[in-house]
Amino acid sequence: MKLLKITSLLVVFLFTSCGAYFNQPVDVEKATLGEATSATKLLKNLPSPKDKVVVGVYKFRDQTGQYKALETGSTFSTAVTQGASSILIKALEDSKWFIPIERENLGNLLNERNIIRSTRQEYLKNANPNDTQLTPLLYAGVLIEGGIVSYDSNIITGGFGARYFGAGSSTRYRQDRISIYLRLVSTSNGEILKTVYVSKTILSQAIDASLFRYVSFKRLLEVETGFTKNEPVHLAVTEAIEKGVESLVIEGIQDGIWKTTADKETMDKVYAKYSVEETDADAALLYGRTTNKIRKKYGVDFASGVTYIDSDYENPQARHFVRASGKVALSPYFNFSASLQLFGLSNKDKFDDSYGSFDINTEFFLLPKDKLTPYFYGGFGAAGTSYVLKYHMKTQFGFGLEYLFAKNAGVRVFGEQNVTFSDEIDYISAGKLNDNYWRAGIGFVYYFGKK
């Protein structure tokens, strides 16, 4: 039975873990076409150009000089790909806006053309000299320069784990980041027409579980399992470069560097969407934070939880409560809220009653520009039973966490202390202290209106 329980525990863990555990490679895989990134589709769906631009890329390489970090020993392998020029040329081709020409290995091209020319002269000595001429090489109207300028390792690391009597599991994560710059250079006068900057994070995750326990005398059970998932650096570089090319095209249209065949309505939509991205980028800080206020002016929330009384009787029991409230923002840090609550108070075999209350609070957000923020609140209220004459005044204060999982919606968890001005909530008056109660709950919040 003990072994069956342990096995069941491991099965439950595996089925509730990440899906990657059940997608482990067990056979040799055939070669496939390269994966697309989230930026590839956006790049291929850009408005069509009026005229394609001949572009040359001499080099677009790793400028970080950073080698891959290892936990043990050292390595001469670089942290990012050295073939970024090839990725950039493919992105230029996918955009349908450019005609890339060979410049990275121009010496090879010129040498091959000389071989062709000399071979034709050998076999066609008596022919017309004009027949031996090759088609002239294209020249670039613009050059694209730049490179991968940074690779920052371990900008965020963390994890969580627990172990009890030899059984436990843990999860770890690490986030790296790359940054690239692209600049557009005119070959006619050397002017730098446009510069864009793009960054991309790279996520690595690990989950493991283990069991080490004696199931009987001289019988030891030891089980280990887990997996690690690392985002490919090559795909991160590709996505950053593709996003950079998309930005070059859109900003080039805005600045009149080139023209498109798309109508004004289509371009207005493109500009509006790109403007939102620029606004978010200007307000972005490290670690997913922003300088913009993300919560709107008005909000409503609905919560539920338990209430415990602290009164003259012993053995308080948990009673359910529900709450509905509305709020208005006074500033990014402060909200004014009013709420209606229905709740019960009870002591085992002594006292049990239902109450309704109306509370007014001021809320203070510690991190109003973050999705996850602690908040504090406090205010005054009045509560009464179903009997009209049985009521009490009180003050309340509490602490909680709010997380926005969507643009305007979030969840809250909180704890609250209610200090009353009455010693007769439980229908008796004893001792020197008034009756109080506290509650803990979870709720849903929705914001609307202007920021």
C-alpha positions in Angstrom: 0.0 0.0 0.0 2.8 2.4 0.8 4.5 1.7 -2.5 1.2 2.2 -4.3 0.7 5.6 -2.7 4.2 6.7 -3.6 3.7 5.5 -7.2 0.4 7.3 -7.4 2.0 10.5 -6.1 4.6 10.4 -8.9 2.0 9.7 -11.6 -0.1 12.7 -10.4 3.1 14.9 -10.5 3.9 13.9 -14.0 0.4 14.4 -15.3 0.2 17.9 -13.7 3.7 18.9 -14.9 4.6 20.5 -18.2 3.7 18.9 -21.4 7.3 18.8 -22.5 7.8 15.8 -20.3 5.6 13.7 -22.6 7.2 15.0 -25.7 10.7 13.6 -25.2 12.7 12.6 -28.3 12.9 8.8 -28.6 13.9 8.5 -32.2 16.1 10.1 -34.9 14.3 12.9 -36.6 14.7 13.8 -40.3 15.8 17.2 -41.5 13.0 19.8 -41.8 12.7 23.4 -43.0 13.7 26.0 -40.5 11.1 27.1 -37.9 9.3 30.4 -38.3 9.3 32.9 -35.4 6.4 35.1 -34.2 7.9 38.0 -36.3 8.1 36.0 -39.5 4.4 36.3 -40.3 4.4 40.0 -39.6 7.4 40.5 -41.9 5.8 38.6 -44.8 2.5 40.5 -44.4 4.0 44.0 -44.8 2.4 46.3 -47.4 3.8 45.8 -50.9 6.5 48.2 -52.1 6.1 50.5 -55.1 9.7 49.7 -56.1 12.0 47.1 -54.5 15.2 48.5 -53.1 18.6 47.0 -54.0 20.4 46.5 -50.7 23.9 45.3 -49.8 25.0 43.6 -46.5 28.7 43.5 -46.0 28.7 42.2 -42.5 26.3 41.7 -39.7 28.0 39.7 -37.0 28.4 39.1 -33.3 30.0 42.2 -31.8 29.7 41.0 -28.2 32.8 38.8 -28.2 31.2 36.7 -25.6 31.7 33.0 -25.2 29.1 30.5 -24.0 29.1 30.1 -20.3 29.4 26.7 -18.7 28.9 25.6 -15.1 32.0 23.4 -15.3 35.1 24.3 -17.3 35.5 26.7 -20.2 34.5 26.6 -23.9 35.5 28.3 -27.1 32.0 28.2 -28.4 30.4 31.6 -28.9 27.3 32.7 -27.0 25.4 33.7 -30.2 25.5 32.6 -33.9 28.3 33.9 -36.1 26.0 33.7 -39.2 23.8 36.7 -38.5 24.5 38.1 -42.0 22.7 35.1 -43.5 19.8 35.5 -41.2 19.5 39.2 -42.1 19.6 38.5 -45.9 16.8 35.9 -45.5 14.7 38.5 -43.5 15.3 41.1 -46.2 14.2 38.6 -48.9 11.1 37.6 -46.9 9.9 41.2 -46.5 9.5 41.5 -50.3 10.8 45.0 -50.0 14.5 44.5 -50.9 16.7 42.9 -53.5 19.7 41.6 -51.5 23.0 41.4 -53.5 26.1 39.5 -52.6 28.6 41.6 -50.7 29.8 39.5 -47.7 31.9 37.3 -50.0 32.3 39.7 -52.9 35.9 38.4 -53.5 34.6 35.0 -54.4 32.0 36.5 -56.8 34.6 38.6 -58.6 37.0 35.8 -58.8 34.3 33.5 -60.4 33.4 36.2 -62.9 37.1 36.5 -63.9 37.2 32.7 -64.4 34.1 32.9 -66.7 35.5 35.8 -68.6 38.9 34.1 -69.2 37.3 30.8 -70.1 35.1 32.4 -72.8 38.1 34.2 -74.2 40.0 30.9 -74.6 37.2 29.2 -76.4 36.0 32.1 -78.5 39.3 33.7 -79.7 38.0 34.4 -83.2 34.5 35.5 -82.1 33.2 39.0 -81.6 34.8 40.5 -78.4 31.4 41.9 -77.4 30.0 38.4 -77.0 32.3 37.7 -74.0 30.9 40.5 -71.8 29.1 39.5 -68.6 26.0 41.3 -67.3 27.1 44.2 -65.1 26.8 43.7 -61.4 24.0 45.4 -59.5 25.0 48.2 -57.2 23.3 48.9 -53.9 21.2 52.0 -53.3 21.5 51.4 -49.6 23.6 49.4 -47.2 22.4 47.8 -44.0 25.0 47.8 -41.2 25.0 46.9 -37.5 25.3 43.8 -35.5 24.5 41.9 -32.3 25.7 44.4 -29.8 25.0 42.6 -26.5 24.3 39.2 -24.9 23.4 39.5 -21.2 23.4 36.3 -19.2 21.3 35.6 -16.2 19.4 38.9 -16.0 16.8 37.0 -14.0 17.2 33.7 -12.2 15.0 32.0 -9.7 13.0 28.9 -8.8 10.9 27.1 -6.2 11.2 23.8 -4.5 9.8 21.7 -1.6 10.8 18.4 0.0 9.1 16.4 2.8 10.3 13.0 4.1 12.5 12.4 1.1 9.9 13.3 -1.5 10.0 16.6 -3.3 10.3 18.6 -6.5 11.7 21.9 -7.7 11.6 24.3 -10.6 14.2 26.7 -11.9 14.4 29.3 -14.6 16.9 31.7 -16.1 16.5 34.6 -18.6 19.1 35.9 -20.9 18.8 38.8 -23.4 20.3 39.8 -26.7 20.2 43.2 -28.4 20.8 44.2 -32.0 21.1 47.4 -33.9 20.3 47.9 -37.6 21.2 51.1 -39.5 20.3 52.1 -43.1 23.0 53.9 -45.0 22.7 55.8 -48.3 25.4 54.8 -50.8 25.0 58.2 -52.7 26.2 60.4 -49.8 26.9 58.1 -46.8 23.9 59.5 -44.8 22.5 57.3 -42.1 18.9 57.3 -43.0 17.4 55.2 -40.2 18.6 53.3 -37.1 16.5 50.8 -35.1 17.2 48.9 -31.9 15.5 45.6 -31.0 16.0 43.3 -27.9 14.8 39.8 -27.3 14.8 37.7 -24.1 15.9 34.0 -24.0 14.2 31.7 -21.5 15.5 28.5 -19.9 13.4 26.3 -17.6 14.1 23.2 -15.6 11.6 21.0 -13.6 12.7 17.9 -11.5 11.2 15.6 -8.9 12.8 13.0 -6.8 11.8 10.4 -4.1 14.2 8.8 -1.6 12.5 6.6 1.0 12.7 3.3 2.8 9.5 1.5 1.9 10.3 -1.5 4.2 13.2 -2.9 6.2 16.3 -2.9 3.9 14.1 -1.8 0.9 15.1 1.6 -0.5 13.1 3.3 -3.2 14.8 6.0 -5.2 13.2 7.8 -8.1 14.3 10.8 -10.1 12.7 12.5 -13.1 12.7 15.9 -14.8 13.4 17.9 -17.9 15.0 21.1 -19.0 13.7 23.4 -21.8 16.0 26.1 -23.4 14.9 28.6 -26.0 17.2 28.3 -29.0 19.5 31.4 -29.2 19.4 31.1 -33.0 15.7 31.6 -33.1 15.9 34.5 -30.7 18.5 36.2 -33.0 16.3 35.5 -36.0 13.2 37.0 -34.4 15.1 40.1 -33.3 16.5 40.6 -36.8 13.1 40.1 -38.5 11.5 42.6 -36.1 14.3 45.1 -36.9 13.7 44.7 -40.7 10.0 45.2 -40.1 10.7 48.4 -38.2 13.0 49.7 -40.9 10.3 49.2 -43.6 7.5 50.9 -41.6 9.7 53.8 -40.4 11.1 54.2 -43.9 7.6 54.6 -45.3 6.7 57.1 -42.6 9.8 59.2 -43.3 9.4 59.1 -47.1 12.5 57.0 -47.7 10.5 54.7 -49.9 6.8 54.3 -51.0 4.2 51.6 -50.9 1.3 50.6 -53.1 -1.1 50.2 -50.1 -3.9 52.6 -49.7 -4.2 55.2 -47.0 -6.6 53.2 -44.9 -4.3 50.2 -44.8 -1.3 52.3 -43.9 -3.2 54.1 -41.1 -3.9 50.8 -39.5 -0.2 49.8 -39.8 0.9 53.1 -38.4 -1.6 52.9 -35.5 -0.4 49.4 -34.5 3.2 50.4 -34.8 2.6 53.5 -32.8 1.3 51.4 -29.9 4.4 49.3 -30.0 6.6 52.5 -30.0 4.7 53.9 -27.0 5.0 50.6 -25.1 8.7 50.5 -25.9 9.3 54.0 -24.8 7.7 53.3 -21.5 9.3 49.8 -21.0 11.7 49.1 -18.2 13.7 46.0 -17.5 12.1 42.8 -16.1 8.7 43.4 -17.8 8.0 46.7 -15.9 6.7 49.9 -17.5 6.5 53.6 -16.7 2.9 53.8 -17.8 -0.1 53.4 -15.6 -1.8 50.2 -16.6 -4.9 50.4 -14.4 -7.8 52.5 -15.6 -9.8 55.1 -13.7 -12.8 53.0 -12.6 -13.0 49.5 -11.3 -15.3 46.9 -9.8 -14.4 43.8 -7.8 -16.1 40.8 -6.5 -14.6 38.7 -3.6 -15.3 35.8 -1.4 -13.6 34.2 1.6 -13.9 33.4 5.3 -14.5 35.5 8.4 -13.3 34.7 12.0 -14.6 36.5 15.1 -12.4 37.4 18.0 -14.9 37.9 20.9 -15.7 36.9 24.4 -16.5 33.3 23.5 -13.9 30.6 22.7 -13.7 28.4 19.6 -14.4 30.8 16.8 -15.6 29.2 13.5 -15.0 30.2 9.9 -18.0 31.7 8.2 -18.4 32.6 4.5 -18.5 36.2 3.2 -19.1 37.8 -0.2 -18.3 41.3 -1.3 -19.0 43.6 -4.2 -17.3 47.0 -4.5 -16.7 49.9 -6.9 -13.7 52.1 -7.0 -12.3 55.3 -8.6 -8.7 56.3 -9.0 -7.6 59.4 -7.2 -4.0 59.1 -8.5 -1.8 56.3 -9.8 -1.2 55.3 -6.2 -4.5 55.9 -4.5 -8.0 54.6 -5.1 -11.3 55.4 -3.3 -13.6 52.4 -2.9 -17.0 51.6 -1.5 -18.3 48.1 -0.9 -21.2 46.0 0.3 -20.6 42.8 2.2 -22.6 39.9 3.5 -20.9 37.7 6.1 -21.4 35.5 9.1 -19.8 35.4 12.6 -19.8 32.3 14.8 -18.5 30.6 17.9 -19.0 26.9 18.3 -22.2 26.1 20.2 -22.4 29.7 21.5 -23.1 32.3 18.9 -24.0 32.4 15.2 -25.4 35.3 13.3 -25.4 36.9 9.8 -24.4 40.5 9.1 -24.3 43.0 6.3 -21.9 45.9 6.1 -21.1 49.0 4.1 -17.4 50.0 4.0 -15.5 53.0 2.6 -11.8 52.5 2.0 -8.7 54.2 0.6 -6.4 51.9 -1.3 -2.7 52.4 -1.8 -0.8 50.6 -4.5 2.9 50.1 -3.9 3.7 49.4 -7.6 0.9 50.9 -9.6 2.7 50.5 -13.0 3.3 46.7 -12.5 1.0 43.9 -13.2 1.7 42.4 -9.8 1.6 44.8 -6.9 1.1 44.7 -3.2 -1.6 47.1 -1.9 -2.8 48.4 1.5 -6.2 49.7 2.4 -8.0 51.1 5.3 -11.2 53.0 6.2 -14.5 53.0 8.1 -17.7 51.1 7.9 -21.0 50.1 9.6 -22.4 46.6 10.0 -25.7 45.3 11.2 -27.7 42.1 11.6 -31.0 41.2 10.1 -32.5 43.0 13.1 -32.6 46.7 12.3 -31.5 47.9 15.8 -28.5 45.6 16.0 -25.6 47.4 14.4 -22.1 48.5 15.1 -19.5 50.9 13.7 -16.0 49.8 12.9 -12.7 50.6 11.2 -10.9 48.2 8.9 -7.5 47.8 7.4 -5.8 45.2 5.3 -3.1 44.0 2.9 -3.3 42.1 -0.4 -1.7 41.3 -3.7 -3.3 42.2 -7.1 -2.2 40.6 -10.4 -3.5 41.6 -13.8 -3.7 38.5 -16.0 -5.3 40.5 -18.8 -5.4 44.1 -20.1 -8.3 45.1 -17.8 -8.9 42.1 -15.5 -7.0 40.7 -12.5 -7.2 38.6 -9.4 -6.7 39.6 -5.7 -5.8 37.8 -2.5 -6.1 39.7 0.7 -6.3 39.7 4.5 -8.3 42.2 6.6 -8.7 43.1 10.2 -12.0 44.7 11.4 -11.8 46.7 14.7 -15.3 47.4 16.1 -16.5 49.9 18.7 -18.8 47.4 20.4 -18.4 44.6 22.9 -21.9 43.2 22.2 -21.5 41.7 18.7 -21.8 38.2 20.3 -24.7 39.5 22.5 -22.6 39.5 25.7 -20.4 42.2 27.2 -17.4 40.8 29.1 -13.9 41.9 29.7 -12.3 45.2 28.7 -11.8 44.6 24.9 -14.3 45.1 22.2 -15.3 42.3 19.8 -13.3 42.2 16.5 -13.2 40.0 13.5 -10.8 39.4 10.6 -11.2 37.9 7.1 -9.2 36.5 4.3 -10.4 36.1 0.7 -9.8 36.0 -3.1 -11.5 38.1 -5.7 -11.8 39.2 -9.3 -11.2 42.9 -10.3 -12.1 44.6 -13.6 -11.0 48.1 -14.7 -12.6 50.3 -17.3 -12.6 54.0 -18.4 -9.5 56.0 -19.2 -6.1 55.4 -17.7 
